[in-house]
Amino acid sequence: MTTADERRRIGALLQTERRRRRWSKPEMARRLASHVPDQCPDRETLISYIKRWEAGKVSISERYQFAYAAAYDVDVEELFGQKKTTGPPNKSAAMDALDLPNSNGRPADMEYVANLRDTGQTLVRLDTVYGGNEAFPLALRVFRDAHRKLAVGAYEPKVERDLVAATGEIGEIAAWLAYDADRQAESRQIILEALMLSRQAGDRHMELFELTHMSMQAVHLGHPAEALRIADGLLADQSLAPRVTALFNIRRGRALAQLGHQNRAFDAIDSARSAIADGINERDPYWTWWVTETEITWHKGMAHAELGNWGAAVPLLHESVEGRTAYRRALYNDRAHLLNALVHVASWADAERIIGDISGQVGEVGSSRTTNLLRRIVRRVPHAGAPSTVADIAHDLQERLDARTALA
């Protein structure tokens, strides 16, 4: 089924369901608006969106998918889910099929904004399978184009607020992809620009997401005091949704671990687990779908590693690997960190198996952040007392990684 066919299928479904309930388009707009937490467009703009969605002209971004599901009181997957495929999408075909926003020289309108949001979600789906290396340049191009339109006023006045919000959102996605591509300085610059836009739009949910990114990146770069200031500043807000609270507690726990505060670190991570125990809350932003038990388990393992407790880290990182089978980029990342822990504890039989598993993903997943870690690990293996069989396969993997770098 093509992207256009899928848009028409979803549009027909939404129209049928609306008519079955005898709701007019204005009534549908009213009900959707009550479930759009921030920067909701005015009624006439929302009605125009509904017409385009039902006609299958544009795809529906995740924030509006969640609003539709809430309005119809059904599960998002039940309403918008597709039949499962037997494997991941073809990368080249998926990249070629990206419907990049294009105003053809005209001021940005509602359709441009809708395509901007849809492009962002397509890039997110590609990232979960293929990583950030190839998707980042596309995301940066889209973000810069939208940012330029805002700067010069090339947009219809009625879409200004929604365009500012959508540009902030695509900026957050571009910053994440830059982070995964290990282009940390660019990620930092983009997230600051995105944060400013989201604040201007009054998009508090996206602003919080961008702040979690900044705290995450501070942990990654070994700047725990910065990460802790961001997390503690936000956790003082008692009105945060449960999954947002969980995410900032994860960031807090990782920062405290890097600072050597073991008990406080695990208290924070355990608080994160408690916050999501009751499942998805109606106040949880749509982007918190990935804050799961597996995610928290991985961070707890990483906190043990940062504290030097490598033996305690191993079973937790094993568990996270087992829970990531649906997300290839995350699985690649988790396997690399598990391998790092196994090398630290000299568990060579398990290390040999993980090297074999991760070797199959080299070239399939473009995540320089993970590949650079993997390169450092395999260079260390021959000097860590590994048996010759493990040292040999680590050396082979190192040569493959070096060859790919030379071709890049």
N, C-alpha and C positions, 0 to 999 in steps of 0.2 A: 504494500500500500504506500503510495507516495505521500509526501507531506501535505500536498493540496487535498488529496483524498481524505486524509486523516482529519484535516481541518473541517471539511464538509461533513464528515461523519459526526464529529463532536458537535458541530453547529446544529445539525438536524436533531441530535439527541437533546440538546439544551432547549431548542425551540419546542420539541414535542413535550418535554417535561413542563415547560412554562405554560403551554396551552392546556395541558391536562389539568393543571391546577387553576386554570382560568385567570392567570395573572397577565395583565397588560405589560408592555415594555416599561412604562413609567413605574408600575408596581414592582417589576423585577429590579429596576434600578434602585428603588427605595430599599428593597430588602438586601440587595448586594451592598449598598452603602453602609448599612448597619454592621456589616462584617468586614469592612475595609478599615483597619485601625488608624492609618495615617494617610495624609495627602490624598484623600479621596476626591476625585474630580466632581464638578457640579453635576446636577441631575441630567441636564441636556447632553453633556459630554458622555456621561455613563450610558445614556440611552443610545447614543451613536456607537459606543463600543459594543453594546448588546446586538445592535443591528449587524455590525460587521462580524461578530463572533457567530451569530446564528446563520449568516450567509456563508460562513467558512472562508472569509477573506483574509483574516489574520488569526494567528494562534493566541491562546489564552495563557498569560503568564501565571506563575504559581500563586501569586498573591490573590488573583481573581479566581483561580481554581478553588482555593480554600474558601473564598467568599461564597462561591456558588455551592460548594458542598455544605457549608454551614446554612445557607438559605434553604436548601432542599433537605437538610437534615440527613445527609448520607455521607458515607466515607469518600474521601477524595479518590482513592483507587477505584472504588466501585463506579464512580461517575466518569472519571477520565482515564481509567486504566486501559491498557492495550494487551492483546494476547502476547504471551511471552515468546521470545524468539529463542532459537537453539544456540545462539552465540552472540557476541558483542557486535555492534554495528561496524561496518567497514569504514575505516578511518578516512580514507580518501573520498569515498562517496559522501560520508557525513560532512566533511569539510566543504566539499563542492556544493552540497545541498543547503548550506547555511544561507538563510534569507536575510542578508545584512541590510540594516535600515538604509534606505535610499530615498531622499526627497527630490531627486532629479533637479536640484538647484532651486526648488521652491522652499518657502519657509516650512519648518517642521510642523506637522499636523498630528491629529490623533493616531492616524495609521503609523506614522513614523515612531511615535512613542510606544505603541503596541508592539511593533516589530523590534524596537530596542529592547524591551523587556523579554520578548520571546527569544531573541538572539542570546541574551544573557543566560537564560535557562538551558538553551541548547549547548552553550559553551560549558556550563556546569556538568551536563550529562556526558559530554565528551571528556571532560577532565576526570570523571570517576573511572573511565575506562583507559584513557590514553595518557593522562598526565598533562602538565601545563606547558611543556616546551613548545609545541606547535600551536596550541590554542592561544597562548599569550599574545603573539603579534596581532592576531585577529581582534582579540579583545581590546588591545591598546588602540588599534586603528578605530574601532567603533567608539570607544570612550573619547578619544581626541576629537573625532568628528562631531559628536554630540556636544562636547564641551565648547567647541568652536562656535556652534550654532547659538549656544547660550551667551557666549561672550559678545557676539556681534548682533544679537537680537534677531536671528534668522528663524523665527518661530511664530506661530499664530498665538496671540495673547491668551486665548482661552486655555491653551495647553501648557502655559509656562510652569505652573507648579508641578504638574505631572511630569513634564520633561526634566525639570531640575531633579526630582526624586528618582526618575528612571536613570538619569545620567549618574547620580550618586551610586545607584545599585550596580550599574555596569562597571563603574569604577572599582567597587568592592570586588567584583568578580575578576577584573583585570589585575588587581593587587594580589589576590590569592594565586592566580595563575603565574604571576611574576615570582611570587614566593616559592611555588613548587618548581619553577624553572631555575631556582637559585639565583635570581636577579634581585637581591635583597634591597639594594639602594633604590631601584625603580619601584619595587613594591612599596617601600616606605613613602616615597614621593606621591605615588598614586593614591594610597589610602588616605593621606592627609587631604588631598584634593577632594576625594570622594566624601570624606567626613564633613568638610565644609559645605558641600552641596546638600548632603542629607540634612544637615542642620538648617540650612536655608529653606528647604522644602518642608520642614517640620516633621520629617520622617524619623521619629524616635526609634522605631524598631531597627531600621537600617543603620542608624547612628550607633546603636548598641552593638550591632554586628561588626561594624568597622572598628569599634573600640576593642572588641574581643580579638580582632585580627592584630591590632597593635600590641596587645598584651602577649598574644601567641608569638609574634615575631620577636618581641623582646626576650622571651624565654629561649627561642631558637638561637638567637645571637648571643646568649649568655649575659643578658642584662636583667637579672632578676629583680633588682630594686625598682626599675622602671615598670616591669610587668606587675609587680605587687602594688605600686601606687595606682595604676589604672584599675586593677581588679578591686582593691579596697575602696577606691572612690565610688565605684558603681555599686558595690555590695551594700553600701550605706543606704541605698534607695530600697526601702522595704516594699515598694510596689512592683518590683521586677517580676516578670512571669517566671514560673518554676524552672523551665529549661534554660532561660537566660541566667538565672541565679546559678544553676548547675554549671554552666559554661564558665562564668567568672570564678566560681570556686575551683574548677579545674585549673584555670590559669593561676589562681592564688596558690593552689597546692604545688604546682610545678615550680613556681618562683620560690616558695618557702623551702622546697627540697634543694634547689640550687644554693640557697643561702645556708643550708645545713640544719634547718629546723624540722627534724623528722616528725615529731608528734603533731605539730601544727600543720604540717604538710598533709599528713594522712587524715587529720580531722577535716580539712577542707575538701579533700577528694571524697571522703565518706559522706560529707554533706551534699556533694554533687549527686552521689548515687541516691541518697534519700529524696532529693528534690525531683527526680524523674520516676520514682517508684510507682506513682499512680498513673503513669502513662501520659499521653498528650493532654494538656490542659487547654481550654478554649482561649486562654490569654497567651499561649505560646506562639511566637511568630512562626510563619511557615518555614523560615530558613533553619529552624532548630531541629529538623527531621533527623539530622545525623548525630544528635547528642543522644547516644545510646549506651547501654550497658557495656558493649564492646569498646566503645570510645573511652569510657571511664576506666575500664580494665587496662587498656593500653597506657593511659596516662599514669595509672598507679604503678605499672611496671616501669615506666620511664622515670618516675619519681624515685623508685628504689635504685635504679641505675645511677641517677644523679647523686644519690646519697652514698654510692659505692657498694650497695647491697646487691651485687650482681646475681648471686644465688637466688635471692627472693624475686628478682626481676624476671628470671627465665620462665617460670610457670605462668606468670601473668602475660608475658609476651607470646608464649605458646598459645594461650587461650585467645588472645586477640587475633592471632593469625587464623585460628579455626573459625572465628566469627566474621571474617572479612571476605568470604568467598564470592560475594556478589559484587565486590568493588575492586577491580584489578589494580588501580593505582594505589589504593590504601593497602591492599595485600602486599604489593611490591615494597612499600614503605615498611610495613610491619615485619615482613620477612628479613629485611636488612637490619632492623633494630634487634630482632631476635638473634640473628647471626652474630651481631656485635656482642650481645650478652653471652652467647655460647662460647665465643672465642675467649672472652674474659674468664669464664669458669673452666675452660679447657675441656668442654664436652664435645669431643671430636666426632663421635659417631653421629650425633644430632647435627653438628655443624656441617658434616659432609652431605647429609640429606638436604639441609636447607640450602646449601650452595647449589645443589642440583636443581632444587625447585626454583630458586631465584634466577638461575642461568637461563631458564626457559622464558623468563619475562624480559630479559635484556633485549632491547630492540623493539619490544612490543609496547612498553610503557616509557614515555618520554618525560621523566621527572628528574631533572638534574640535581635537585635537592637530595633525592634518595640515591641516585647513581654516584654522586660525589662521596656520600657516606660509604657506600659499598666499596668504592675504589680504595678508600682509606683502610677499610677493614681487611680486604684481601691482601693488601700490601703488608699488613701486620702479621698475617697468619704464619708465614714461614719463620718468623722470629719469635713466635709464641709457643714453641715446642710442639707444633702439630706433627702428626705422623706423615710420612712421605706421601701417602695417598691423598690426604687432605691438602697438603701443601701443593701437590701437583695440580689438583683441580682448581685450587685458589689461584695458582699461577695462570692457568688457562683462562679463567674468568678475568683476571687482570689484563691479560693480553687482548681479550675481546673488548673490554671497556676502553682500553687505550686506543685500540683501532677505531672504535666508534668516535672517540674524541678527535682523532686525527682527521676523520672524514667530515666532521661537523663544520 
